[in-house]
Every structure is written in C-alpha cells, then in structure tokens.
Amino acid sequence: MSNDLKNILSNLNNDIEQDKLLEYLNRTLSPEEQHELESKLNDDPFASDALDGLSEMKGEDKISLMVYQLNKNLKVQLEKKKKRKKKAISETPWLYYSVIFLLIVAIVGYIVIKKMKG
C-alpha cells in the first residue's frame, strides 16, 4: 500500500495497527490474527466504519486515487483557510486605527468641553 493511504489511516485507534488493517483487507493475515483484529474492530466503531468503507473500494488503484483526491481537496481547503486568515489579519488594522482615532477625538472633546465650562 502507498504511504498516503497509511497517512489517512493514522487517525485510527492506536491499538489497531495500520498495516494489520491493510493486511486484513488483502486477506494476508492468519486466522488467529484476523479474529484478534475483528474483536478490536468490534470495540472501535470508527475503525470498523473505516474498514467497511475501504472494503467497499475494489482495487488498490481506486483506493490510491481516492487518497490522492482526498489529500488534494484537503490541501485546497487548508490553503483557502490560510488565505482567509491572512486577509482577515491584513484588513483589521483600519479597525484599530479607527478605534484609536475615536478615543483621541473623545478625549480631546472632553478636555475642550471641560475647559469651556471651567
């Protein structure tokens, strides 16, 4: 299996090794290891769902293509989020300048009014 597939599977429970899960899908585990893995999968619904989803994919090429598309989409979304964050940070200085300006005007106005009364 490709390393990209292993990276996606890294979010699984640490008790279930990624290689074991992939070997299970390829039916290369011994019956004892299969039974042990199945019992662990029964305890972890997330890992069980991941196995179900991966088992529905026929062929390693489709899995690799899906992994590539998921990573590409994730990268695009993260880049958009970074751009939004940079844009938000770059647009906020005018807000700070406006608040400072209003505070200065309010203080100067207060001083002028106080001197006019006194």
N, CA, C and O atoms as CSV, one atom per row, in Angstrom:
chain,resi,resn,atom,element,x,y,z
A,1,MET,N,N,0.835,-1.190,0.000
A,1,MET,CA,C,0.000,0.000,0.000
A,1,MET,C,C,0.876,1.248,0.000
A,1,MET,O,O,2.010,1.228,0.478
A,2,SER,N,N,0.342,2.310,-0.532
A,2,SER,CA,C,1.117,3.548,-0.597
A,2,SER,C,C,1.173,4.216,0.774
A,2,SER,O,O,0.346,3.949,1.646
A,3,ASN,N,N,2.163,5.087,0.944
A,3,ASN,CA,C,2.311,5.797,2.216
A,3,ASN,C,C,1.166,6.765,2.447
A,3,ASN,O,O,0.808,7.030,3.595
A,4,ASP,N,N,0.569,7.312,1.357
A,4,ASP,CA,C,-0.561,8.230,1.515
A,4,ASP,C,C,-1.726,7.537,2.202
A,4,ASP,O,O,-2.384,8.119,3.064
A,5,LEU,N,N,-1.976,6.304,1.821
A,5,LEU,CA,C,-3.063,5.558,2.438
A,5,LEU,C,C,-2.775,5.343,3.910
A,5,LEU,O,O,-3.680,5.426,4.740
A,6,LYS,N,N,-1.533,5.071,4.239
A,6,LYS,CA,C,-1.173,4.883,5.638
A,6,LYS,C,C,-1.324,6.182,6.412
A,6,LYS,O,O,-1.675,6.148,7.592
A,7,ASN,N,N,-1.069,7.332,5.785
A,7,ASN,CA,C,-1.227,8.616,6.464
A,7,ASN,C,C,-2.681,8.868,6.815
A,7,ASN,O,O,-2.978,9.354,7.907
A,8,ILE,N,N,-3.590,8.547,5.910
A,8,ILE,CA,C,-5.004,8.744,6.198
A,8,ILE,C,C,-5.437,7.808,7.319
A,8,ILE,O,O,-6.236,8.185,8.177
A,9,LEU,N,N,-4.917,6.608,7.309
A,9,LEU,CA,C,-5.308,5.636,8.324
A,9,LEU,C,C,-4.658,5.907,9.671
A,9,LEU,O,O,-4.942,5.196,10.635
A,10,SER,N,N,-3.798,6.907,9.768
A,10,SER,CA,C,-3.106,7.178,11.025
A,10,SER,C,C,-4.044,7.701,12.103
A,10,SER,O,O,-3.673,7.732,13.276
A,11,ASN,N,N,-5.255,8.115,11.727
A,11,ASN,CA,C,-6.213,8.605,12.717
A,11,ASN,C,C,-6.945,7.473,13.420
A,11,ASN,O,O,-7.723,7.712,14.344
A,12,LEU,N,N,-6.702,6.266,12.994
A,12,LEU,CA,C,-7.367,5.139,13.636
A,12,LEU,C,C,-6.814,4.921,15.035
A,12,LEU,O,O,-5.779,5.473,15.411
A,13,ASN,N,N,-7.515,4.118,15.778
A,13,ASN,CA,C,-7.114,3.766,17.132
A,13,ASN,C,C,-5.699,3.193,17.118
A,13,ASN,O,O,-5.351,2.404,16.240
A,14,ASN,N,N,-4.895,3.590,18.085
A,14,ASN,CA,C,-3.510,3.121,18.144
A,14,ASN,C,C,-3.415,1.626,18.431
A,14,ASN,O,O,-2.391,1.007,18.142
A,15,ASP,N,N,-4.469,1.040,18.994
A,15,ASP,CA,C,-4.451,-0.394,19.267
A,15,ASP,C,C,-4.478,-1.205,17.973
A,15,ASP,O,O,-4.005,-2.341,17.935
A,16,ILE,N,N,-5.025,-0.625,16.930
A,16,ILE,CA,C,-5.131,-1.318,15.652
A,16,ILE,C,C,-4.043,-0.775,14.735
A,16,ILE,O,O,-4.068,0.394,14.350
A,17,GLU,N,N,-3.108,-1.618,14.397
A,17,GLU,CA,C,-2.013,-1.190,13.534
A,17,GLU,C,C,-2.520,-1.032,12.108
A,17,GLU,O,O,-3.339,-1.818,11.629
A,18,GLN,N,N,-2.020,-0.008,11.446
A,18,GLN,CA,C,-2.447,0.275,10.079
A,18,GLN,C,C,-2.115,-0.883,9.146
A,18,GLN,O,O,-2.928,-1.285,8.314
A,19,ASP,N,N,-0.922,-1.403,9.302
A,19,ASP,CA,C,-0.508,-2.497,8.427
A,19,ASP,C,C,-1.396,-3.721,8.613
A,19,ASP,O,O,-1.702,-4.430,7.654
A,20,LYS,N,N,-1.806,-3.961,9.855
A,20,LYS,CA,C,-2.688,-5.109,10.124
A,20,LYS,C,C,-4.022,-4.927,9.409
A,20,LYS,O,O,-4.568,-5.874,8.842
A,21,LEU,N,N,-4.542,-3.703,9.442
A,21,LEU,CA,C,-5.819,-3.431,8.791
A,21,LEU,C,C,-5.697,-3.629,7.281
A,21,LEU,O,O,-6.578,-4.216,6.654
A,22,LEU,N,N,-4.615,-3.143,6.708
A,22,LEU,CA,C,-4.410,-3.305,5.268
A,22,LEU,C,C,-4.183,-4.771,4.904
A,22,LEU,O,O,-4.652,-5.236,3.865
A,23,GLU,N,N,-3.469,-5.490,5.752
A,23,GLU,CA,C,-3.277,-6.923,5.513
A,23,GLU,C,C,-4.605,-7.661,5.630
A,23,GLU,O,O,-4.856,-8.620,4.900
A,24,TYR,N,N,-5.450,-7.212,6.548
A,24,TYR,CA,C,-6.770,-7.823,6.699
A,24,TYR,C,C,-7.576,-7.637,5.415
A,24,TYR,O,O,-8.238,-8.563,4.944
A,25,LEU,N,N,-7.512,-6.433,4.858
A,25,LEU,CA,C,-8.236,-6.171,3.614
A,25,LEU,C,C,-7.703,-7.024,2.466
A,25,LEU,O,O,-8.463,-7.459,1.601
A,26,ASN,N,N,-6.400,-7.256,2.465
A,26,ASN,CA,C,-5.787,-8.071,1.410
A,26,ASN,C,C,-5.856,-9.563,1.717
A,26,ASN,O,O,-5.396,-10.385,0.924
A,27,ARG,N,N,-6.430,-9.913,2.862
A,27,ARG,CA,C,-6.599,-11.303,3.301
A,27,ARG,C,C,-5.259,-12.033,3.409
A,27,ARG,O,O,-5.118,-13.173,2.966
A,28,THR,N,N,-4.287,-11.356,4.002
A,28,THR,CA,C,-2.972,-11.983,4.187
A,28,THR,C,C,-2.682,-12.285,5.650
A,28,THR,O,O,-1.579,-12.718,5.982
A,29,LEU,N,N,-3.646,-12.065,6.523
A,29,LEU,CA,C,-3.463,-12.364,7.947
A,29,LEU,C,C,-3.813,-13.820,8.227
A,29,LEU,O,O,-4.612,-14.431,7.519
A,30,SER,N,N,-3.206,-14.352,9.258
A,30,SER,CA,C,-3.561,-15.703,9.690
A,30,SER,C,C,-4.946,-15.642,10.340
A,30,SER,O,O,-5.386,-14.570,10.757
A,31,PRO,N,N,-5.629,-16.775,10.430
A,31,PRO,CA,C,-6.967,-16.771,11.038
A,31,PRO,C,C,-6.979,-16.230,12.472
A,31,PRO,O,O,-7.924,-15.551,12.875
A,32,GLU,N,N,-5.922,-16.534,13.243
A,32,GLU,CA,C,-5.866,-16.029,14.619
A,32,GLU,C,C,-5.755,-14.505,14.628
A,32,GLU,O,O,-6.418,-13.827,15.413
A,33,GLU,N,N,-4.905,-13.977,13.743
A,33,GLU,CA,C,-4.743,-12.523,13.671
A,33,GLU,C,C,-6.018,-11.851,13.167
A,33,GLU,O,O,-6.367,-10.759,13.616
A,34,GLN,N,N,-6.711,-12.503,12.232
A,34,GLN,CA,C,-7.980,-11.963,11.744
A,34,GLN,C,C,-8.992,-11.874,12.877
A,34,GLN,O,O,-9.681,-10.866,13.035
A,35,HIS,N,N,-9.070,-12.941,13.661
A,35,HIS,CA,C,-10.018,-12.965,14.770
A,35,HIS,C,C,-9.683,-11.878,15.791
A,35,HIS,O,O,-10.577,-11.194,16.290
A,36,GLU,N,N,-8.400,-11.721,16.098
A,36,GLU,CA,C,-7.968,-10.700,17.056
A,36,GLU,C,C,-8.312,-9.295,16.541
A,36,GLU,O,O,-8.792,-8.450,17.296
A,37,LEU,N,N,-8.065,-9.062,15.264
A,37,LEU,CA,C,-8.362,-7.758,14.674
A,37,LEU,C,C,-9.865,-7.500,14.656
A,37,LEU,O,O,-10.304,-6.386,14.944
A,38,GLU,N,N,-10.649,-8.507,14.325
A,38,GLU,CA,C,-12.103,-8.350,14.300
A,38,GLU,C,C,-12.649,-8.022,15.684
A,38,GLU,O,O,-13.578,-7.223,15.811
A,39,SER,N,N,-12.081,-8.631,16.718
A,39,SER,CA,C,-12.548,-8.323,18.077
A,39,SER,C,C,-12.202,-6.882,18.447
A,39,SER,O,O,-12.986,-6.214,19.121
A,40,LYS,N,N,-11.030,-6.393,18.012
A,40,LYS,CA,C,-10.673,-4.992,18.263
A,40,LYS,C,C,-11.586,-4.051,17.480
A,40,LYS,O,O,-11.958,-2.985,17.970
A,41,LEU,N,N,-11.943,-4.453,16.259
A,41,LEU,CA,C,-12.825,-3.620,15.438
A,41,LEU,C,C,-14.220,-3.518,16.041
A,41,LEU,O,O,-14.885,-2.492,15.903
A,42,ASN,N,N,-14.660,-4.575,16.707
A,42,ASN,CA,C,-15.970,-4.536,17.357
A,42,ASN,C,C,-16.006,-3.511,18.483
A,42,ASN,O,O,-17.055,-2.939,18.779
A,43,ASP,N,N,-14.845,-3.281,19.112
A,43,ASP,CA,C,-14.770,-2.316,20.209
A,43,ASP,C,C,-14.631,-0.878,19.720
A,43,ASP,O,O,-14.896,0.053,20.480
A,44,ASP,N,N,-14.222,-0.678,18.475
A,44,ASP,CA,C,-13.963,0.664,17.952
A,44,ASP,C,C,-14.832,0.914,16.717
A,44,ASP,O,O,-14.499,0.452,15.626
A,45,PRO,N,N,-15.947,1.644,16.881
A,45,PRO,CA,C,-16.853,1.856,15.746
A,45,PRO,C,C,-16.217,2.669,14.610
A,45,PRO,O,O,-16.537,2.447,13.443
A,46,PHE,N,N,-15.324,3.605,14.939
A,46,PHE,CA,C,-14.678,4.406,13.900
A,46,PHE,C,C,-13.811,3.527,13.005
A,46,PHE,O,O,-13.866,3.631,11.780
A,47,ALA,N,N,-13.020,2.671,13.618
A,47,ALA,CA,C,-12.154,1.777,12.848
A,47,ALA,C,C,-12.987,0.790,12.043
A,47,ALA,O,O,-12.635,0.439,10.917
A,48,SER,N,N,-14.083,0.351,12.625
A,48,SER,CA,C,-14.960,-0.571,11.919
A,48,SER,C,C,-15.559,0.090,10.681
A,48,SER,O,O,-15.624,-0.522,9.615
A,49,ASP,N,N,-15.998,1.340,10.826
A,49,ASP,CA,C,-16.537,2.077,9.679
A,49,ASP,C,C,-15.462,2.317,8.624
A,49,ASP,O,O,-15.736,2.242,7.426
A,50,ALA,N,N,-14.251,2.604,9.062
A,50,ALA,CA,C,-13.149,2.807,8.118
A,50,ALA,C,C,-12.890,1.530,7.330
A,50,ALA,O,O,-12.674,1.571,6.118
A,51,LEU,N,N,-12.912,0.409,8.017
A,51,LEU,CA,C,-12.697,-0.869,7.341
A,51,LEU,C,C,-13.822,-1.144,6.352
A,51,LEU,O,O,-13.570,-1.601,5.237
A,52,ASP,N,N,-15.057,-0.869,6.752
A,52,ASP,CA,C,-16.188,-1.080,5.849
A,52,ASP,C,C,-16.050,-0.227,4.592
A,52,ASP,O,O,-16.270,-0.705,3.479
A,53,GLY,N,N,-15.688,1.028,4.779
A,53,GLY,CA,C,-15.526,1.918,3.630
A,53,GLY,C,C,-14.402,1.474,2.716
A,53,GLY,O,O,-14.549,1.486,1.494
A,54,LEU,N,N,-13.281,1.083,3.302
A,54,LEU,CA,C,-12.150,0.630,2.486
A,54,LEU,C,C,-12.451,-0.690,1.786
A,54,LEU,O,O,-11.998,-0.919,0.665
A,55,SER,N,N,-13.210,-1.551,2.442
A,55,SER,CA,C,-13.502,-2.846,1.833
A,55,SER,C,C,-14.464,-2.704,0.655
A,55,SER,O,O,-14.474,-3.551,-0.238
A,56,GLU,N,N,-15.274,-1.642,0.644
A,56,GLU,CA,C,-16.178,-1.419,-0.484
A,56,GLU,C,C,-15.431,-0.955,-1.728
A,56,GLU,O,O,-15.918,-1.113,-2.848
A,57,MET,N,N,-14.262,-0.388,-1.529
A,57,MET,CA,C,-13.446,0.053,-2.661
A,57,MET,C,C,-12.797,-1.183,-3.277
A,57,MET,O,O,-12.078,-1.920,-2.602
A,58,LYS,N,N,-13.049,-1.396,-4.531
A,58,LYS,CA,C,-12.463,-2.550,-5.216
A,58,LYS,C,C,-11.211,-2.103,-5.948
A,58,LYS,O,O,-11.251,-1.188,-6.770
A,59,GLY,N,N,-10.136,-2.736,-5.652
A,59,GLY,CA,C,-8.882,-2.455,-6.343
A,59,GLY,C,C,-8.047,-1.412,-5.638
A,59,GLY,O,O,-8.558,-0.397,-5.166
A,60,GLU,N,N,-6.760,-1.675,-5.573
A,60,GLU,CA,C,-5.829,-0.769,-4.904
A,60,GLU,C,C,-5.700,0.541,-5.673
A,60,GLU,O,O,-5.430,1.583,-5.077
A,61,ASP,N,N,-5.891,0.498,-6.994
A,61,ASP,CA,C,-5.793,1.718,-7.800
A,61,ASP,C,C,-6.874,2.716,-7.402
A,61,ASP,O,O,-6.609,3.914,-7.303
A,62,LYS,N,N,-8.088,2.226,-7.174
A,62,LYS,CA,C,-9.174,3.126,-6.769
A,62,LYS,C,C,-8.898,3.724,-5.396
A,62,LYS,O,O,-9.167,4.902,-5.160
A,63,ILE,N,N,-8.365,2.918,-4.500
A,63,ILE,CA,C,-8.055,3.417,-3.160
A,63,ILE,C,C,-6.977,4.483,-3.253
A,63,ILE,O,O,-7.078,5.527,-2.608
A,64,SER,N,N,-5.949,4.231,-4.049
A,64,SER,CA,C,-4.875,5.215,-4.204
A,64,SER,C,C,-5.392,6.495,-4.838
A,64,SER,O,O,-5.005,7.590,-4.430
A,65,LEU,N,N,-6.264,6.370,-5.833
A,65,LEU,CA,C,-6.846,7.551,-6.474
A,65,LEU,C,C,-7.694,8.334,-5.483
A,65,LEU,O,O,-7.635,9.563,-5.445
A,66,MET,N,N,-8.476,7.629,-4.687
A,66,MET,CA,C,-9.318,8.286,-3.688
A,66,MET,C,C,-8.460,9.010,-2.657
A,66,MET,O,O,-8.777,10.132,-2.261
A,67,VAL,N,N,-7.390,8.382,-2.228
A,67,VAL,CA,C,-6.477,9.004,-1.265
A,67,VAL,C,C,-5.880,10.269,-1.866
A,67,VAL,O,O,-5.796,11.299,-1.197
A,68,TYR,N,N,-5.466,10.192,-3.125
A,68,TYR,CA,C,-4.891,11.362,-3.803
A,68,TYR,C,C,-5.910,12.499,-3.860
A,68,TYR,O,O,-5.574,13.649,-3.579
A,69,GLN,N,N,-7.152,12.180,-4.222
A,69,GLN,CA,C,-8.190,13.209,-4.316
A,69,GLN,C,C,-8.507,13.807,-2.948
A,69,GLN,O,O,-8.690,15.018,-2.826
A,70,LEU,N,N,-8.572,12.968,-1.927
A,70,LEU,CA,C,-8.839,13.473,-0.581
A,70,LEU,C,C,-7.733,14.409,-0.115
A,70,LEU,O,O,-8.003,15.476,0.435
A,71,ASN,N,N,-6.486,14.004,-0.339
A,71,ASN,CA,C,-5.362,14.854,0.056
A,71,ASN,C,C,-5.360,16.159,-0.722
A,71,ASN,O,O,-5.076,17.216,-0.157
A,72,LYS,N,N,-5.673,16.100,-2.010
A,72,LYS,CA,C,-5.704,17.304,-2.847
A,72,LYS,C,C,-6.803,18.253,-2.370
A,72,LYS,O,O,-6.567,19.452,-2.220
A,73,ASN,N,N,-7.999,17.721,-2.133
A,73,ASN,CA,C,-9.108,18.557,-1.651
A,73,ASN,C,C,-8.805,19.148,-0.281
A,73,ASN,O,O,-9.127,20.306,-0.012
A,74,LEU,N,N,-8.192,18.357,0.573
A,74,LEU,CA,C,-7.833,18.846,1.904
A,74,LEU,C,C,-6.822,19.973,1.801
A,74,LEU,O,O,-6.926,20.973,2.511
A,75,LYS,N,N,-5.844,19.815,0.920
A,75,LYS,CA,C,-4.829,20.852,0.734
A,75,LYS,C,C,-5.467,22.142,0.215
A,75,LYS,O,O,-5.110,23.232,0.662
A,76,VAL,N,N,-6.410,22.026,-0.727
A,76,VAL,CA,C,-7.094,23.205,-1.270
A,76,VAL,C,C,-7.883,23.910,-0.171
A,76,VAL,O,O,-7.837,25.135,-0.059
A,77,GLN,N,N,-8.599,23.147,0.633
A,77,GLN,CA,C,-9.383,23.745,1.716
A,77,GLN,C,C,-8.488,24.428,2.733
A,77,GLN,O,O,-8.818,25.509,3.222
A,78,LEU,N,N,-7.364,23.815,3.058
A,78,LEU,CA,C,-6.445,24.423,4.020
A,78,LEU,C,C,-5.837,25.702,3.467
A,78,LEU,O,O,-5.645,26.665,4.209
A,79,GLU,N,N,-5.531,25.725,2.177
A,79,GLU,CA,C,-4.986,26.936,1.559
A,79,GLU,C,C,-6.016,28.057,1.586
A,79,GLU,O,O,-5.676,29.208,1.859
A,80,LYS,N,N,-7.287,27.725,1.300
A,80,LYS,CA,C,-8.347,28.740,1.356
A,80,LYS,C,C,-8.466,29.307,2.765
A,80,LYS,O,O,-8.629,30.513,2.948
A,81,LYS,N,N,-8.382,28.432,3.751
A,81,LYS,CA,C,-8.495,28.870,5.137
A,81,LYS,C,C,-7.329,29.779,5.504
A,81,LYS,O,O,-7.517,30.785,6.190
A,82,LYS,N,N,-6.114,29.430,5.049
A,82,LYS,CA,C,-4.949,30.270,5.324
A,82,LYS,C,C,-5.105,31.636,4.672
A,82,LYS,O,O,-4.777,32.657,5.277
A,83,LYS,N,N,-5.610,31.661,3.430
A,83,LYS,CA,C,-5.800,32.935,2.728
A,83,LYS,C,C,-6.824,33.802,3.459
A,83,LYS,O,O,-6.632,35.008,3.612
A,84,ARG,N,N,-7.914,33.176,3.907
A,84,ARG,CA,C,-8.930,33.935,4.645
A,84,ARG,C,C,-8.351,34.515,5.924
A,84,ARG,O,O,-8.637,35.656,6.285
A,85,LYS,N,N,-7.539,33.726,6.600
A,85,LYS,CA,C,-6.943,34.180,7.852
A,85,LYS,C,C,-5.993,35.342,7.593
A,85,LYS,O,O,-6.013,36.331,8.324
A,86,LYS,N,N,-5.156,35.232,6.554
A,86,LYS,CA,C,-4.241,36.318,6.210
A,86,LYS,C,C,-5.016,37.565,5.812
A,86,LYS,O,O,-4.646,38.678,6.184
A,87,LYS,N,N,-6.085,37.376,5.061
A,87,LYS,CA,C,-6.899,38.503,4.615
A,87,LYS,C,C,-7.556,39.183,5.809
A,87,LYS,O,O,-7.598,40.411,5.882
A,88,ALA,N,N,-8.061,38.399,6.732
A,88,ALA,CA,C,-8.700,38.965,7.919
A,88,ALA,C,C,-7.699,39.752,8.750
A,88,ALA,O,O,-8.022,40.823,9.264
A,89,ILE,N,N,-6.503,39.234,8.882
A,89,ILE,CA,C,-5.474,39.927,9.661
A,89,ILE,C,C,-5.055,41.207,8.956
A,89,ILE,O,O,-4.860,42.234,9.606
A,90,SER,N,N,-4.915,41.159,7.646
A,90,SER,CA,C,-4.469,42.345,6.914
A,90,SER,C,C,-5.548,43.418,6.840
A,90,SER,O,O,-5.223,44.591,6.654
A,91,GLU,N,N,-6.810,43.059,6.977
A,91,GLU,CA,C,-7.895,44.040,6.914
A,91,GLU,C,C,-8.200,44.672,8.266
A,91,GLU,O,O,-8.872,45.702,8.305
A,92,THR,N,N,-7.750,44.118,9.343
A,92,THR,CA,C,-8.109,44.636,10.662
A,92,THR,C,C,-7.349,45.871,11.117
A,92,THR,O,O,-7.851,46.531,12.026
A,93,PRO,N,N,-6.193,46.255,10.585
A,93,PRO,CA,C,-5.522,47.459,11.099
A,93,PRO,C,C,-6.379,48.720,11.002
A,93,PRO,O,O,-6.307,49.573,11.887
A,94,TRP,N,N,-7.180,48.856,9.960
A,94,TRP,CA,C,-8.024,50.051,9.858
A,94,TRP,C,C,-8.999,50.118,11.022
A,94,TRP,O,O,-9.354,51.205,11.476
A,95,LEU,N,N,-9.427,48.975,11.499
A,95,LEU,CA,C,-10.333,48.949,12.644
A,95,LEU,C,C,-9.633,49.492,13.884
A,95,LEU,O,O,-10.205,50.287,14.629
A,96,TYR,N,N,-8.403,49.063,14.099
A,96,TYR,CA,C,-7.638,49.561,15.246
A,96,TYR,C,C,-7.391,51.061,15.129
A,96,TYR,O,O,-7.523,51.794,16.109
A,97,TYR,N,N,-7.034,51.511,13.939
A,97,TYR,CA,C,-6.804,52.943,13.731
A,97,TYR,C,C,-8.085,53.744,13.974
A,97,TYR,O,O,-8.040,54.839,14.534
A,98,SER,N,N,-9.207,53.202,13.557
A,98,SER,CA,C,-10.484,53.893,13.768
A,98,SER,C,C,-10.806,54.010,15.251
A,98,SER,O,O,-11.236,55.069,15.708
A,99,VAL,N,N,-10.606,52.953,15.996
A,99,VAL,CA,C,-10.883,52.970,17.437
A,99,VAL,C,C,-9.961,53.963,18.135
A,99,VAL,O,O,-10.408,54.736,18.983
A,100,ILE,N,N,-8.682,53.947,17.786
A,100,ILE,CA,C,-7.732,54.891,18.396
A,100,ILE,C,C,-8.125,56.322,18.055
A,100,ILE,O,O,-8.099,57.194,18.925
A,101,PHE,N,N,-8.487,56.574,16.802
A,101,PHE,CA,C,-8.899,57.918,16.385
A,101,PHE,C,C,-10.125,58.379,17.172
A,101,PHE,O,O,-10.168,59.515,17.645
A,102,LEU,N,N,-11.112,57.508,17.313
A,102,LEU,CA,C,-12.323,57.877,18.056
A,102,LEU,C,C,-12.015,58.137,19.525
A,102,LEU,O,O,-12.592,59.048,20.119
A,103,LEU,N,N,-11.128,57.365,20.118
A,103,LEU,CA,C,-10.746,57.600,21.510
A,103,LEU,C,C,-10.048,58.952,21.657
A,103,LEU,O,O,-10.324,59.692,22.601
A,104,ILE,N,N,-9.155,59.273,20.737
A,104,ILE,CA,C,-8.461,60.568,20.792
A,104,ILE,C,C,-9.457,61.707,20.634
A,104,ILE,O,O,-9.390,62.693,21.368
A,105,VAL,N,N,-10.379,61.585,19.687
A,105,VAL,CA,C,-11.399,62.627,19.485
A,105,VAL,C,C,-12.252,62.769,20.735
A,105,VAL,O,O,-12.567,63.888,21.140
A,106,ALA,N,N,-12.632,61.658,21.352
A,106,ALA,CA,C,-13.457,61.723,22.562
A,106,ALA,C,C,-12.691,62.393,23.700
A,106,ALA,O,O,-13.257,63.218,24.418
A,107,ILE,N,N,-11.430,62.058,23.874
A,107,ILE,CA,C,-10.623,62.656,24.951
A,107,ILE,C,C,-10.424,64.145,24.705
A,107,ILE,O,O,-10.588,64.956,25.617
A,108,VAL,N,N,-10.070,64.505,23.474
A,108,VAL,CA,C,-9.887,65.931,23.145
A,108,VAL,C,C,-11.206,66.680,23.320
A,108,VAL,O,O,-11.226,67.790,23.852
A,109,GLY,N,N,-12.285,66.088,22.882
A,109,GLY,CA,C,-13.601,66.722,23.059
A,109,GLY,C,C,-13.939,66.908,24.524
A,109,GLY,O,O,-14.463,67.954,24.906
A,110,TYR,N,N,-13.654,65.925,25.346
A,110,TYR,CA,C,-13.910,66.020,26.783
A,110,TYR,C,C,-13.089,67.150,27.399
A,110,TYR,O,O,-13.600,67.929,28.203
A,111,ILE,N,N,-11.813,67.235,27.018
A,111,ILE,CA,C,-10.938,68.287,27.561
A,111,ILE,C,C,-11.427,69.661,27.121
A,111,ILE,O,O,-11.465,70.587,27.932
A,112,VAL,N,N,-11.800,69.810,25.860
A,112,VAL,CA,C,-12.283,71.102,25.352
A,112,VAL,C,C,-13.562,71.510,26.071
A,112,VAL,O,O,-13.693,72.665,26.476
A,113,ILE,N,N,-14.494,70.605,26.236
A,113,ILE,CA,C,-15.762,70.923,26.914
A,113,ILE,C,C,-15.503,71.281,28.369
A,113,ILE,O,O,-16.117,72.210,28.892
A,114,LYS,N,N,-14.607,70.561,29.031
A,114,LYS,CA,C,-14.301,70.830,30.436
A,114,LYS,C,C,-13.661,72.217,30.591
A,114,LYS,O,O,-13.973,72.926,31.548
A,115,LYS,N,N,-12.771,72.620,29.668
A,115,LYS,CA,C,-12.133,73.935,29.739
A,115,LYS,C,C,-13.135,75.045,29.442
A,115,LYS,O,O,-13.038,76.134,30.008
A,116,MET,N,N,-14.089,74.780,28.567
A,116,MET,CA,C,-15.088,75.806,28.239
A,116,MET,C,C,-16.013,76.057,29.429
A,116,MET,O,O,-16.447,77.187,29.652
A,117,LYS,N,N,-16.315,75.001,30.194
A,117,LYS,CA,C,-17.194,75.154,31.353
A,117,LYS,C,C,-16.434,75.772,32.521
A,117,LYS,O,O,-17.023,76.486,33.332
A,118,GLY,N,N,-15.165,75.513,32.613
A,118,GLY,CA,C,-14.398,75.940,33.778
A,118,GLY,C,C,-13.624,77.147,33.555
A,118,GLY,O,O,-12.933,77.613,34.461
